[in-house]
Amino acid sequence: MISGKGAIRFRKIGEPEAAVIEYIVSGEKIEVVDIPAGYTHNIENMGDTDMVTLMWANEKFYPARPDTFFESV
């Protein structure tokens, strides 16, 4: 989170009853949050202003061979 305030939530894929892990983050205290492989996640803006995040991935996304699938947190 570079600026704003938000919640990052994630849960193990394929386990709808698994605990949801939640981090409340803010641009006032920049933190790194690692979302492990095999977890679905969402990021919610909890502030009154735009939320800006910085993302990094270890590989390029290939639309012809997607390895990312939607599952609700």
Sequence and secondary structure as in RCSB ss.txt:
>XXXX:A:sequence
MISGKGAIRFRKIGEPEAAVIEYIVSGEKIEVVDIPAGYTHNIENMGDTDMVTLMWANEKFYPARPDTFFESV
>XXXX:A:secstr
  BSEEEEEEEETT TTS  EEEEEETTB       TTEEEEEEE SSS  B     SS   TTS        
